[in-house]
Amino acid sequence: MQAAKAIVEASALYSPGVAVEVIDLMARVHPRLHTFERYCFLQWVKHFPSFYGYMFQKTRVDNSISQLLKQLRLFSIQRMITLLQESKPTVVVCTFPPAAAAISMLKERGLLDLPSVTVITDHTDHSYWIHPHTDLYLVGSGLVRSALQRRGVPKARITVTGIPVRPSYSQNLDRRELRAKHGMNQGAFIVLVMGGGEGMIDKALIGQMKSGSLPPNVQFIMICGRNRKLKDNLQKELEGRPNVLLKGYVEDIHEWMAMADVLMTKPGGLTTSEAMASRLPMLLFEPRLGQEQDNAQYLISAGAAWECGVGELKQQLQRLMDNRRILDEMKKRAGEFMHSDSARLALTEITNMQQYAPREARTSADQQYAYI
């Protein structure tokens, strides 16, 4: 939901008269199934990453397998129609592949006549993002635009906006003030460790932290997200290590990025886009999942990140600590490749799509969008 929240924040700043509704499609249409499906997906990714990666590659392009999976839609058509009738949007914006599939299905069956926008939140061209009745794709890079064109998506239906991140990530924040605010040592080399909202931090990395083999003069800040169990376990396992600070889910992550020297993370599209907007160099820890590998390839080629394995971590950290010029160059490259106004650019494109909404939708709603 972070991409949707970024566009909402941009609308409050640049189009305060716009009414916005954010909807989690599966949570609203199938609340019980959503919880179960989310749990199964996280367990699959956590315990069988190789199989996930295999299926990702097998379904990258449209084929019999990907078409079969697209037919396995767990959506209630009537509930979706009721949901859209209640919200009365003029434009439907999807930031999640199943939502894009569901909206395309409704349009295919003649049950919906609204412009639809899909925001692709990874640097990937995977088939699960591509659907025949999507009117506009907002993508993170020219690389993705070219890849979509090779898959037959017309150039006119693709706009490069960058992956939308909240405008707060592009602010010029004072590092010294932030470190003082959060009680951090002004001279410390700070490594921010993130595992996404679900706190999926690699066990091998945790093992390195426990072993004490990493440089002792590094301050680690580990963001555990909503994973309370992980935070509780780490508090026990890393007890007595003053150079490790554990945090749960935080809303002001832009401040923690602004005060850090390096981000260590799995290369999710949204987290790494936030880091790019913050000009924060990255160590991408063992990308395994399909979209992680796509994102890592883009970020490494941009010069804003290094790939990092468990056996290389100590040496890479020490190299960055000893040579600040490398960090400065990575920051520079991040600044060159980032889209600082990504959310505002996305908002502009969405606003422009209103002209394609049916007249009755435009007159009955005051520029209202449903972000799904």
N, C-alpha and C positions, 0 to 999 in steps of 0.2 A: 504493500500500500504506500510505500515511501514516494514513488513517482507521482501518484495521485495527490499525496499531501503536498508535494513540491509545487504542483500546478495550482492547488488550492491557495497556497501561501502567495504565489505569484499573482493570482487573481485578486487577493485582498490588497496587494500593493499597487497593482497597475490597473485593475478594473473592479473597484470596490462596489459597483452597482450590480455586479453579476451574482446571481443566486447559484450556489453550488451544493451538490449533494454527493457524498462519497458512499459508495455501496460495495460491500464485499459480497459478490454474487453468490458463491457457494454457501456462505454463512447465512444469507437471507433466504435462498431457495431451498437448501437442504441443510439446515443447521446441525442436525445430529450426524448426518453422513459426512459433513464437512470436517467435524472434529476427528472422526475415525479415519477419513481419507488423509488428512494432514498428518496424523500419527503414523500411518502406514508409509507415507511418502518419506517422512524423516527417517524412519527405521530403515527403509530401503537404501536411501542415500548414505546413511551412517554405516550400515553393515555390509552392503553390497555395492560399493561405488563402482567397481569394475563392470558389473552387469549393467548398472545404470548408464555408464559410459558407452558400453556396447550397444545398448538399445538407442541411445542418443544418435550414434553414428549410423545405425541401421535405418533410422527414420529421418535422417537429415533432409533427404529429398523425398518428394511424394512417391510412394510405392505402395504395394499391396499391404505392407505392414502398417505404414503410417495412415493409410486410408481406413484400415480396419480400426485402428485406435481412435481415429476421429469419429467413427460411427458409434463408438461406445460412449455416448454422451449421457451423463447422469443428471440431466437438467429436466425440470418440470416446465414444459412450455407454458402452461396456464399461469403458473406462479411468476414466470418471467414477464409475461404480458401484463399481468396485474401490477407487478412492480413498476414497469415502465409507464403504465397508465396513471399510477399514483404520483410518480415523480414528474411526469410531463416534461421530459427533456427536449431540447432542440438539437443537441448533439450528444452522441454516446461515445465515450472515450474508454478504451480498454487498455489496462496496463498488465494484464495477466492472460496467458494464452487460452485457457478454457473459456474466459469471458469473451474473447474475440471470436472463438469458434461458435459460441452460443448465439451471439448477435448476428453473425454471418448466416447461421442456420435459420434464424427468424426471418431475415431478409430474403433468403432463398425461398422460403415457403410463403412469402407475401404477407407475413404477419407483422412486419415492421417496415416503416418507410421513413427512416431518419438517417442522416449522414453518420457514419461510424469511423472513428479514428483509433488506430492501434499504436500504442507507444511501446516499441521494442526495447526492453530494459537490459539487453545484453548485446555485445558486439558479435552477433550471430545471425545467420540466415536460416535457421532451422525451420522445417516445414510446419512445426506446431504453432508458429506465429503467422503463417501465411494462409489466408482464406479468401475465397473468390468474391465475397461481397464487402470486403473492407474498402472504404473509399480513400483513406489516406493512412500512410505509415510514417510515423515520426521516428527517426533512427539516430543512433549515437555517432555515426561517422560516415565518411564517404565510402569507406570499405564495405560497410553493410549496405549502403545504397547500391553500389555496384553489384554486390552479390544478389540482392533482390531483383535487380534488372536482369541478371543472368537467369533467374528463375521465372522470368516472364512478367514480373510486375512492371507496369508502365512507369516511366520516369516521372510523369506528371503526378503520380500517386505517392511519391516518396519525397520527404523533406528531411534534410539533416538539421536537427536542432540541438544535438547532444542529448544524452540521457538526462531527463529532468531531475535536477537536484534543487533543494530549497535555496532561495537567494541568500540566506544567511551564511552559506558556505563560501560565498564569494566576497564576503566582507573582509576588509583589512583590519584584523584584530591585533591588539598589542600582546605579544607573547609574554612579556614580563608581567603585565597586569594579570593575564590569565593564570600564569603559574603561581602568582601571589594569591589570587582568589581561591585556587584549588589546593593550596598548600604544597606546591611542588618546588623542589630545589631549582633555583635559577640556572645553575651551571650543569644540571644533570643531562645526560643523553637519554631522552625519553623514547621508548618504543611502545607504541599503542598496538595492542593485540586484540583483534576483533574476529568474532565468529558469526556475524549476522545477528538478526533479531532473536534467533533460536539458540544462540550461543554455541554453535557447533565448532568448537576448538579442537584441533587435531590432537589425538592422544600422544603421538610422537613428540609434538611440541611441548605438551605438558610434561612428558618424561624428561625432556631436556631441561625444563625449568626446575624440576625436582632434583635432577642430578647435580646441579650447581656448577655445571661445566661451562655455562655461558659467562661472558664478561661480567665481573661483579660490580663494575661501575656503571651499569645500565639500570635505569629505572623502568620497570615494566608496568604498564597499566593494562589490565586484562578486562575487557568488556564482555560479560557473560550473557547479556541480553535477558530474555525471559527465562533462561534456563537456571532456575533457582537451585536445582539439584547439583548442577555443575559448580555453581558458586560455593555452595555449602561444602562440597567435596574438596574443592581447591583450598578453601579456608583451612581445612584440616591438613591437607597434603603439603601446603606451602606455608604452614605456620612457622613463624620465626624468621621469615625472609622479609626484611624491611624494604628491599628493592622491588617488591611485588605489591601492587595495589589492585584489589579486586573490586569491580563495579558490576552492578546488575544492568537493567535496562535504563538507558539515559536518553533524555530528549535533547540535551545540549551537546550532542556528539561533535558538532562543528567547533565548539570550544576546545574539546579534547584533541581534535585533529590540529587545530591551530597552534597548540602548545607543544605538540609532539615533533620529534625529529624524523621518525620513520613509522610507517604503518606496516604491521605484519598481519596478513589476512589471507583467506581463500579469495580468489578473484571473482567475487560476485559483481555484476554489472553496476548496481546502485552504490555499493560501498566504495568501489574503486573510482566511480565517477565523482563521488563526494570528496574523495582524497585528491583527485585531479583538480577539482575546483578549489581545494584548500592548498594546492601546490605542495602536497605531502608525498615524498618519495615512498615507494612501496617495496616490500619483500613479499612475494606471492608464494605461500607455503604449499608446495606439492600439489599443483592443480591436477585433479583427477576426473571430475565430472566434465561432460562434454562442453557445456557453456563456459565452465571455468577455463578450459583449455583455449577456447576461442577468445575469451576476454584476456587471458594471459598473453596470448600471441600478439594481440593488438597493443597492450600496454608495454610489453617488452620492446616491440618494434618502435614504439613511440619514444622509448628511452626514459620513461617515467618509472620503470619497475625492473626488478630482477626476479628471476625464479629462484626459489630457495628450497633445498632439500634438508632433511634433518641432519645429515652429515656435514653440511656446508654452513650451517647457521652461525656457529661461533666465528668462523673465519670471515664471513660476509659482514657480520656486525662489527667486528674489529676493524675491517677495512674501511667501512663507512665512518667509524669513529675517528680513525686516524687520518682520513682524507676528506675534509669538508668540501673540497672542490667537487668531489663526485656528487655529494648531496646537492650542492648548488646547481650543478648541471642537470640533475634529475628534476629539481624544482623548475628550472627554466623550461625543460622539455614538457613537463606537465602543463605549464602555463601556455605553451605554444599549441598544445593539442586539446586543451579543455575548451568547453563552451560555457563561458561564465554566465551567460544569460539564458541557459538552456530552458529553464521553466518559463521564462517570459516569452521566448521564441515559440515554445510549444503552445502556450496560451494564445498567442497571436494566430497561429495556424488553426487552432481549434475555433477561435472566434470567426475566422474567415469561412469556416465550413458551414456556419449558420445559414448562409445564403442558399444552401442546397436543401434546407429543411422545408417540408411542406408549409404552405402559407398559414394553415390553421395552427400548426405547431409554433410558428414564429409569433403569431398574434396572441396565442393563449398562454405563452410562457414568457417571462421576463428574462430572456437570455440565461436559461437554466441548463446546466450540464449534469449528466449522470456519469461519474467516474466509477468504473467497475473494475 
